[in-house]
Amino acid sequence: MARRCELTAKGPQTGHKVSHSNIKTKRRFLPNLCNVTFISDTLGRNVRLRVSTNALKSVDHRGGLDAFLLKAKGTELSPRALELKRAIEKKKAAGAEAKAG
């Protein structure tokens, strides 16, 4: 499984581990990922995603999963999250047509 956040595309970075004697060896900085169940108000169902803890704070700050996905760029999202975004946009558009018509 890829170590990449499905919402923010945050992935591993490389750097140096520096010892006391200043010897530098390569190491990886992995993102803090956790499996989370989000509730989509528009779709009316739960969604399980593997996201970073930073993304959790961002989702909460923007007012939920639906608001986060609608505002996010498609290039940053994983294929699963992009599919969710399209489903939410489609459902919102159908709801707006039903209210207008």
Secondary structure as UniProt FT lines:
FT   TURN            6..8
FT   STRAND          13..18
FT   TURN            20..21
FT   STRAND          24..29
FT   STRAND          33..40
FT   TURN            41..44
FT   STRAND          45..52
FT   HELIX           53..62
FT   HELIX           65..71
FT   TURN            74..76
FT   HELIX           79..100
//
